[in-house]
Amino acid sequence: MNILIVYWHPEPASFNAAMLRTASRVLRAQGYEVRISDLHELAFNPVSGRHNFTTTANPEYFKQQDEEAHATRHDGFAEDIHTERQKLAWCHLLIFQFPLWWSGMPAIMKGWVDRVFTCQHDDETKYPCDAAPFRDKRAMLSLTTGGPESQYLAGGPLGTMSDILHPIHSGMLALAGFQVLAPFVAYQPACLCEHGRIALLEQYACRLRGLEQEAATPFPSICD
């Protein structure tokens, strides 16, 4: 299994970084190939525009989906997007590792999705129904929170974690065809003692060792 981990955190001593190292070690120990896109290290540009492309479908009016479809047919993506698209095409499993910020992905990671999850269709097929590009791949979110788990329960101040992640799981991953695995959520690791953080990393390691046997979470399709 080929695994791509898209990671972002600006602090190399963070718990997110520890989770990344744990994932890399555990997955490689099982014989999997692992590649990492460290968005902070790459200084990845999250902002879309004509700079996404080396080709032009319509010089008079910019519509990103049309330019993406044109670039797909004519090998017209900018180098940074082309590199990430190649990694995505290579992987069987995509893992996002990030801190939950304002109930979502950090902006740089959302920008990676905006630029790399490109629209692909021609006159006969329309994305996402007939040409969901990642329908043979799986995806999983691995994240940390700043608040305790009690804030993410039904009736809590932030709503359930399932509700918070639904736009990512359904409107981003499942919509693009991914088979979505249940997330791994590390609640408030900054407030844990060293033994607590070690135990949480071991829980993550145990989860990773069983990923290949996990069933995906079903999400309704807009094409049903």
C-alpha positions as CSV (number, residue, x, y, z in Angstrom):
1,M,0.0,0.0,0.0
2,N,1.3,3.5,-0.9
3,I,0.4,6.1,1.6
4,L,0.6,9.9,1.3
5,I,0.5,12.0,4.4
6,V,-0.3,15.7,3.9
7,Y,0.9,17.4,7.1
8,W,0.9,20.9,8.4
9,H,2.1,22.4,11.7
10,P,4.6,25.2,12.0
11,E,6.3,23.7,15.1
12,P,8.5,20.7,14.7
13,A,8.2,19.8,18.4
14,S,4.4,19.8,18.3
15,F,2.2,16.8,19.0
16,N,1.1,16.9,15.4
17,A,4.8,16.4,14.4
18,A,5.0,13.5,16.9
19,M,1.9,11.9,15.3
20,L,3.5,12.3,11.9
21,R,6.7,10.6,13.0
22,T,4.7,7.8,14.6
23,A,2.7,7.3,11.4
24,S,5.8,7.3,9.3
25,R,7.6,4.8,11.6
26,V,4.6,2.4,12.1
27,L,3.5,2.3,8.5
28,R,7.0,1.8,7.1
29,A,7.5,-1.0,9.6
30,Q,4.6,-2.8,8.0
31,G,6.2,-2.6,4.6
32,Y,4.1,0.3,3.2
33,E,5.6,3.0,1.1
34,V,5.1,6.4,2.7
35,R,5.5,9.9,1.2
36,I,5.0,13.1,3.1
37,S,3.9,16.5,1.9
38,D,5.0,18.8,4.7
39,L,3.2,22.0,3.7
40,H,5.1,24.2,6.1
41,E,8.4,22.9,4.8
42,L,7.3,23.3,1.2
43,A,6.0,26.8,1.9
44,F,3.0,25.7,-0.2
45,N,1.0,28.5,-1.8
46,P,-2.6,27.9,-0.8
47,V,-4.1,30.7,-3.1
48,S,-5.6,29.6,-6.4
49,G,-5.5,31.7,-9.6
50,R,-4.1,31.6,-13.2
51,H,-0.7,30.7,-11.7
52,N,-2.1,27.2,-11.1
53,F,-1.7,26.6,-14.8
54,T,0.7,26.7,-17.7
55,T,-2.1,26.4,-20.2
56,T,-5.1,28.7,-20.8
57,A,-8.6,27.6,-21.8
58,N,-10.2,31.0,-21.7
59,P,-8.0,34.1,-21.5
60,E,-11.0,36.4,-21.2
61,Y,-12.7,34.9,-18.2
62,F,-11.2,32.8,-15.4
63,K,-13.2,29.8,-14.3
64,Q,-11.1,27.4,-12.3
65,Q,-13.0,24.2,-13.0
66,D,-12.8,24.8,-16.8
67,E,-9.0,25.6,-16.6
68,E,-8.5,22.5,-14.5
69,A,-10.3,20.3,-17.0
70,H,-8.3,21.9,-19.9
71,A,-5.0,21.5,-18.0
72,T,-5.8,17.8,-17.3
73,R,-6.1,17.2,-21.0
74,H,-3.1,19.2,-22.0
75,D,-0.6,18.6,-19.1
76,G,-0.9,22.2,-18.1
77,F,-0.5,22.4,-14.3
78,A,2.1,24.5,-12.6
79,E,5.0,22.6,-11.2
80,D,4.0,22.7,-7.5
81,I,0.5,21.3,-8.4
82,H,1.9,18.8,-10.8
83,T,4.2,17.4,-8.1
84,E,1.4,17.0,-5.6
85,R,-1.0,15.5,-8.2
86,Q,1.7,12.9,-8.9
87,K,1.9,12.0,-5.3
88,L,-1.9,11.8,-5.1
89,A,-2.1,9.5,-8.2
90,W,0.6,7.3,-6.6
91,C,-1.1,6.7,-3.2
92,H,-3.7,4.2,-2.2
93,L,-4.4,6.0,1.1
94,L,-4.3,9.7,1.9
95,I,-3.9,10.8,5.5
96,F,-4.3,14.5,6.5
97,Q,-2.5,15.4,9.7
98,F,-3.3,18.7,11.2
99,P,-4.5,20.8,14.2
100,L,-8.2,21.6,14.1
101,W,-8.4,25.4,13.8
102,W,-11.7,27.2,14.0
103,S,-13.5,23.9,13.4
104,G,-11.7,23.2,10.2
105,M,-8.4,22.6,8.4
106,P,-5.8,25.3,8.6
107,A,-5.9,27.6,5.6
108,I,-2.8,26.2,4.0
109,M,-4.2,22.7,4.0
110,K,-7.6,23.7,2.6
111,G,-5.6,25.6,-0.1
112,W,-3.8,22.4,-0.9
113,V,-7.1,20.7,-1.5
114,D,-8.4,23.7,-3.5
115,R,-5.4,23.5,-5.9
116,V,-4.6,19.8,-6.0
117,F,-8.1,18.2,-6.0
118,T,-8.6,19.3,-9.6
119,C,-11.8,18.9,-11.7
120,Q,-11.4,16.3,-14.4
121,H,-14.0,15.8,-17.1
122,D,-14.6,15.8,-20.8
123,D,-17.7,16.1,-23.0
124,E,-18.9,12.6,-22.1
125,T,-18.3,12.6,-18.3
126,K,-19.1,15.1,-15.7
127,Y,-17.3,15.3,-12.3
128,P,-18.1,14.1,-9.8
129,C,-20.7,11.5,-10.8
130,D,-19.0,9.8,-13.7
131,A,-15.4,10.7,-13.2
132,A,-14.7,11.0,-9.5
133,P,-10.9,10.9,-9.7
134,F,-10.2,9.2,-6.4
135,R,-12.9,6.5,-6.3
136,D,-10.2,3.8,-5.9
137,K,-8.5,5.4,-3.0
138,R,-9.1,5.8,0.7
139,A,-8.6,8.8,3.0
140,M,-8.4,9.5,6.7
141,L,-8.2,12.6,8.9
142,S,-5.8,12.6,11.9
143,L,-6.1,15.7,14.0
144,T,-5.5,17.4,17.3
145,T,-7.8,19.7,19.2
146,G,-7.1,22.5,21.6
147,G,-10.2,21.8,23.8
148,P,-11.2,18.6,25.7
149,E,-13.5,15.9,24.3
150,S,-16.4,17.2,26.4
151,Q,-16.6,20.3,24.1
152,Y,-17.3,18.0,21.1
153,L,-20.1,15.9,22.5
154,A,-23.8,16.3,21.7
155,G,-25.0,19.3,23.5
156,G,-21.5,20.7,23.9
157,P,-20.5,24.2,22.9
158,L,-18.9,23.2,19.6
159,G,-21.2,20.4,18.4
160,T,-20.2,16.8,17.8
161,M,-16.9,16.0,16.1
162,S,-18.8,14.1,13.5
163,D,-20.8,17.3,12.6
164,I,-17.7,19.4,12.5
165,L,-15.8,17.1,10.2
166,H,-18.8,16.4,7.9
167,P,-18.0,19.1,5.4
168,I,-14.5,17.6,5.0
169,H,-15.6,14.0,5.0
170,S,-18.7,14.4,2.7
171,G,-18.3,17.6,0.8
172,M,-14.6,17.2,0.1
173,L,-13.4,13.6,0.3
174,A,-16.5,11.5,-0.5
175,L,-17.5,14.0,-3.2
176,A,-14.2,13.4,-4.9
177,G,-14.7,9.6,-4.7
178,F,-12.6,8.7,-1.7
179,Q,-13.6,5.9,0.6
180,V,-13.5,7.7,3.9
181,L,-12.2,6.0,7.1
182,A,-13.1,7.1,10.6
183,P,-10.9,10.0,11.9
184,F,-8.4,9.7,14.6
185,V,-8.8,12.6,17.0
186,A,-6.3,13.5,19.7
187,Y,-8.1,15.6,22.2
188,Q,-6.2,18.4,23.9
189,P,-2.8,16.8,23.9
190,A,-1.1,20.0,25.1
191,C,-2.8,19.5,28.5
192,L,-1.7,15.8,28.9
193,C,1.2,14.7,31.0
194,E,4.1,13.0,29.2
195,H,2.7,9.5,30.0
196,G,-0.7,10.6,28.6
197,R,0.9,11.8,25.4
198,I,2.9,8.6,25.0
199,A,-0.3,6.6,25.6
200,L,-2.2,8.6,23.0
201,L,0.6,8.1,20.4
202,E,0.4,4.3,21.1
203,Q,-3.3,4.4,20.5
204,Y,-2.6,6.0,17.2
205,A,0.0,3.4,16.4
206,C,-2.4,0.6,17.1
207,R,-5.0,2.2,14.9
208,L,-2.5,2.5,12.0
209,R,-1.5,-1.1,12.3
210,G,-5.1,-2.2,11.5
211,L,-5.9,0.3,8.7
212,E,-5.8,-2.1,5.9
213,Q,-8.6,-4.2,7.5
214,E,-10.8,-1.2,8.2
215,A,-14.1,-0.6,6.4
216,A,-14.9,2.8,5.1
217,T,-17.7,5.0,6.5
218,P,-20.6,5.2,4.0
219,F,-21.6,8.7,2.9
220,P,-24.6,9.4,0.6
221,S,-23.7,10.2,-2.9
222,I,-25.2,13.3,-4.7
223,C,-25.4,11.0,-7.7
224,D,-27.6,8.4,-6.2
